[in-house]
Structure formats: C-alpha cells, structure tokens
Amino acid sequence: MAATDARPVPRRNVACRVTFPILDADGDLVTGAAALDSEVSKDGGAFADATSEATEIATASGVYFLDLTATEMDADTVAVIVKTSTAGAKTTVIVMYPETAGDYRADVTHWNGVAVAVPTVAGVPEVDATHVGGTLQTAGDVIGDTNDIQARLPAALVGGRIDASVGSMGADVIAAAQIAAGAIGVAEAPNLDAAVSTRATPAQVNAEVVDALNVDTYAEPPQEAPPATATLVRKLGYLYKFLRNRVTSTATQITVFSDDAVTVDQKSAHSDDGTTYDRGEFGTGP
C-alpha cells in the first residue's frame, strides 16, 4: 500500500489510502494524537482493528492518513473510526461506498491531456488510429489498402458469400489434410495424396473382419477371476476354455485347469442339499 492507492472514488476490493484531520471539540486540528486506534466495519459488521494504523502527515500537521487493504475495502459500505487518547480529541468517522467495475462512471473530455474532438454522432468518440498491429500508419496506408481491397471484391455477393475464381495455385498447396474425409473419391482424383487414394474399400473392410474372426488367434484367459465386464474376445475365450480344458468336480468345488492340465486357473464352490443345487461365482485359482 502506498500514496498511489489514494483515489477520489474508492473501489471495491482495491487497496485505498484515506486522508483526514483529527479535530477537537472546537474544530481545531489535533497534532501528535496519541494511542491511535483505527477500526474498520464492512457492510454494518462489527468494527475490527485495521491492518495498518493511522499516521500523521509530518510535521505536526493534525492531518493523518490510513492505508486500508483490498480485503478491508471488499464491501459495499466501509466505515472507519479513528480513536485517540489525546484529551479533547474527537473520534474521526469516515464512511465510503466502494464502487465495483460495473459502477465506474466516466464523462471523458480529454484523452492523454488533449481535448476529445466533437463527434459526428453524439456520444460516439472519433478516434485517429496511429498504429495497426504495432506498425505506424499514415492516411495513405489505410486509404490505399482499403481501395485495393474494394477493387478485388465482387460487385454483389451470391447467397451472402464471395464467389472467386482461382487463376493459379502453387505446387502442393492442397494435400489430404486439407480435404474432408470422403469429399473426393479415387475416381474423381486418381493422383490425390496416397492418404486419401488408398482409403479402404468396403471389400477390404470385410476382409479384415473375416480375418479377425477366422484367421487371427487369441490366447485363452489367464488365471484370474472372470471379470463382470469384459470384451467379446475374453467372453468367448472363457466359453472355449471351459469346453476344452481339464475340469474336475468334487462335492464342494468345480476346478478349471490351464492348458497344462495341472495349474488351477478358476474355481467355484458348489453344494447340493437334496433340494437345491447351488454353484457359486467362479473366482481365480489356485
């Protein structure tokens, strides 16, 4: 906080320096006020000690300042009292109504120390742009560029768009990355980038599916508790494993072995009380 925090209109949640006199009963300035006690109340809340303490402006002026933090200014109403033990001095009261961003008011008459030009339309400022994109501009630059653009635009728009005829294009300016998938077929552009021209055909996709189902092989499920959520490959694998591999059953347990017919991969407890046969969920071995 510093002298730069002082402003004619306090702002909410922004540090603020307030300056004030301390007076006695006769309205005279009190110099060297002793045991200063500055307290802050926010929106009618209880007064609490301020973070900083009031300081007299040198020398023996009877005028003091107090630096309030952003937190202390975070309210619609900020009340400050400054007490002193000096005999005859009266408690100083300061009430502020900090403005928020939407409350800031401005009636601009000068910009950068220069009077604002009278606008063509009331309430609309006229601005002279000196730089565009960080580059100093002159009237000729702006007018020349504008005229150049206007000369290249068509006299009328078609369906709200600008129609243009491309006279020539550089080599390799359009590749597969610039063309939407499926926008151009191989027949229409046989020399198109390979990433597009070699796109799989329906027959090729069908061949890959048949290959995955009828050619590729998959390992049997390992020693584990069969998951409640699994891929189709894993689920079919369990059906084939329980059909193919060694399985034993006692009065209390069903056991499924791995391909070596020795290692217990899955097992399930079961029972029969003469009325109900109960087989539990398969879990992991051994």
RONU-210417 format. One record per residue (C-alpha): residue in three letters; x, y, z. Coordinates in steps of 0.1 Angstrom, whole numbers, padded with zeros to 4 digits, always signed. Example, Ala and Ser with C-alpha at 12.3 -4.5 7.8 and 13.67 -1.06 7.14 Angstrom:
// RONU-210417
ALA+0123-0045+0078SER+0137-0011+0071
END
This chain:
// RONU-210417
MET+0000+0000+0000ALA+0012+0035-0008ALA+0002+0070-0016THR-0007+0058-0051ASP-0036+0039-0036ALA-0054+0071-0029ARG-0082+0079-0053PRO-0112+0103-0054VAL-0137+0074-0057PRO-0128+0043-0037ARG-0130+0009-0055ARG-0142-0024-0041ASN-0115-0050-0033VAL-0087-0024-0041ALA-0063-0011-0015CYS-0071+0025-0006ARG-0054+0054+0013VAL-0078+0078+0031THR-0066+0111+0044PHE-0084+0130+0072PRO-0080+0155+0100ILE-0084+0148+0137LEU-0103+0176+0154ASP-0111+0186+0190ALA-0144+0199+0203ASP-0136+0234+0190GLY-0129+0222+0155ASP-0091+0227+0158LEU-0066+0203+0144VAL-0051+0178+0170THR-0014+0173+0164GLY+0005+0143+0177ALA-0027+0123+0185ALA-0017+0096+0210ALA-0026+0059+0211LEU-0042+0059+0177ASP-0067+0031+0172SER-0081+0026+0137GLU-0110+0002+0132VAL-0130-0009+0102SER-0166-0021+0097LYS-0177-0038+0065ASP-0214-0037+0055GLY-0225-0029+0090GLY-0205-0056+0107ALA-0186-0053+0139PHE-0157-0029+0140ALA-0123-0047+0140ASP-0087-0033+0142ALA-0074-0022+0108THR-0043-0039+0094SER-0024-0006+0094GLU-0026+0023+0118ALA-0033+0060+0111THR-0001+0081+0105GLU+0002+0119+0109ILE+0015+0138+0079ALA+0047+0155+0091THR+0053+0178+0107ALA+0026+0182+0135SER+0000+0189+0108GLY-0030+0174+0126VAL-0038+0156+0093TYR-0035+0119+0091PHE-0037+0090+0066LEU-0047+0054+0069ASP-0039+0026+0044LEU-0067+0001+0040THR-0061-0033+0024ALA-0080-0047-0005THR-0097-0071+0019GLU-0108-0043+0041MET-0122-0025+0011ASP-0142-0056-0001ALA-0177-0044+0009ASP-0205-0021-0004THR-0201+0001+0027VAL-0168+0006+0046ALA-0169+0025+0078VAL-0138+0037+0096ILE-0134+0051+0131VAL-0101+0065+0143LYS-0098+0069+0181THR-0071+0086+0201SER-0064+0090+0238THR-0055+0127+0234ALA-0077+0148+0257GLY-0104+0167+0239ALA-0099+0150+0206LYS-0130+0136+0189THR-0133+0102+0172THR-0129+0106+0135VAL-0156+0088+0114ILE-0151+0080+0077VAL-0178+0063+0055MET-0170+0050+0020TYR-0191+0033-0006PRO-0166+0015-0029GLU-0176+0011-0065THR-0174-0022-0084ALA-0163-0024-0120GLY-0198-0020-0133ASP-0203+0011-0112TYR-0174+0031-0127ARG-0186+0063-0143ALA-0167+0083-0169ASP-0175+0115-0187VAL-0144+0118-0209THR-0135+0153-0220HIS-0097+0147-0225TRP-0076+0118-0237ASN-0039+0119-0229GLY-0042+0156-0220VAL-0059+0165-0253ALA-0095+0176-0257VAL-0117+0150-0273ALA-0129+0160-0308VAL-0166+0168-0312PRO-0181+0136-0326THR-0201+0133-0358VAL-0227+0114-0338ALA-0234+0124-0302GLY-0219+0100-0277VAL-0196+0083-0302PRO-0160+0093-0299GLU-0139+0098-0330VAL-0105+0081-0329ASP-0075+0086-0350ALA-0055+0053-0352THR-0018+0058-0355HIS-0008+0022-0353VAL-0022-0010-0366GLY-0007-0043-0355GLY+0022-0023-0339THR+0030-0006-0373LEU+0028+0032-0377GLN+0001+0040-0402THR-0005+0071-0424ALA-0037+0082-0440GLY-0023+0070-0473ASP-0016+0035-0460VAL-0052+0030-0447ILE-0069+0045-0477GLY-0046+0027-0502ASP-0052-0007-0486THR-0090-0001-0484ASN-0091+0009-0521ASP-0071-0022-0530ILE-0094-0045-0512GLN-0125-0029-0527ALA-0112-0033-0562ARG-0108-0070-0556LEU-0143-0076-0542PRO-0172-0086-0565ALA-0199-0061-0572ALA-0225-0083-0555LEU-0225-0112-0531VAL-0241-0145-0542GLY-0261-0160-0513GLY-0242-0140-0488ARG-0208-0153-0499ILE-0179-0141-0520ASP-0175-0162-0552ALA-0140-0162-0566SER-0122-0178-0595VAL-0087-0191-0587GLY-0064-0183-0616SER-0035-0204-0604MET-0022-0223-0573GLY+0013-0232-0562ALA+0025-0268-0562ASP+0015-0290-0532VAL-0008-0263-0516ILE-0036-0288-0511ALA-0030-0323-0496ALA-0051-0349-0479ALA-0050-0329-0446GLN-0069-0301-0462ILE-0097-0323-0477ALA-0126-0336-0456ALA-0127-0374-0454GLY-0147-0388-0484ALA-0151-0354-0501ILE-0132-0367-0532GLY-0132-0402-0545VAL-0104-0420-0562ALA-0122-0420-0595GLU-0125-0382-0594ALA-0089-0376-0584PRO-0066-0406-0593ASN-0035-0386-0584LEU-0047-0375-0550ASP-0024-0378-0520ALA-0019-0415-0510ALA-0035-0410-0476VAL-0069-0404-0494SER-0065-0425-0526THR-0056-0457-0506ARG-0086-0454-0483ALA-0100-0489-0475THR-0129-0501-0497PRO-0160-0520-0482ALA-0145-0552-0496GLN-0112-0545-0478VAL-0130-0538-0445ASN-0150-0571-0449ALA-0118-0590-0455GLU-0102-0576-0423VAL-0133-0586-0403VAL-0132-0621-0417ASP-0095-0622-0409ALA-0101-0612-0373LEU-0127-0638-0369ASN-0114-0667-0389VAL-0076-0663-0391ASP-0062-0645-0361THR-0057-0665-0329TYR-0062-0654-0293ALA-0048-0668-0261GLU-0071-0684-0235PRO-0080-0663-0205PRO-0053-0665-0178GLN-0055-0674-0141GLU-0079-0648-0128ALA-0114-0642-0115PRO-0136-0637-0147PRO-0144-0600-0148ALA-0180-0588-0148THR-0172-0565-0177ALA-0151-0580-0205THR-0146-0579-0242LEU-0163-0603-0265VAL-0130-0619-0272ARG-0125-0626-0235LYS-0161-0639-0230LEU-0158-0663-0260GLY-0124-0673-0247TYR-0139-0684-0214LEU-0166-0705-0232TYR-0139-0723-0253LYS-0116-0727-0223PHE-0143-0743-0201LEU-0153-0766-0230ARG-0117-0776-0240ASN-0096-0777-0208ARG-0095-0802-0180VAL-0123-0797-0154THR-0128-0816-0122SER-0157-0816-0097THR-0158-0827-0061ALA-0187-0825-0037THR-0177-0789-0028GLN-0157-0775-0057ILE-0155-0772-0095THR-0120-0767-0108VAL-0109-0754-0143PHE-0073-0760-0152SER-0049-0742-0176ASP-0037-0758-0208ASP-0011-0778-0189ALA-0040-0796-0170VAL-0021-0791-0137THR-0024-0754-0128VAL-0058-0743-0114ASP-0069-0712-0132GLN-0105-0708-0120LYS-0126-0725-0093SER-0161-0723-0079ALA-0177-0737-0047HIS-0209-0757-0051SER-0233-0776-0029ASP-0264-0797-0031ASP-0287-0802+0000GLY-0310-0826-0018THR-0334-0799-0028THR-0313-0771-0043TYR-0281-0773-0063ASP-0260-0741-0057ARG-0230-0732-0078GLY-0211-0700-0067GLU-0194-0675-0089PHE-0161-0686-0104GLY-0130-0670-0089THR-0093-0672-0095GLY-0071-0702-0087PRO-0053-0720-0074
END
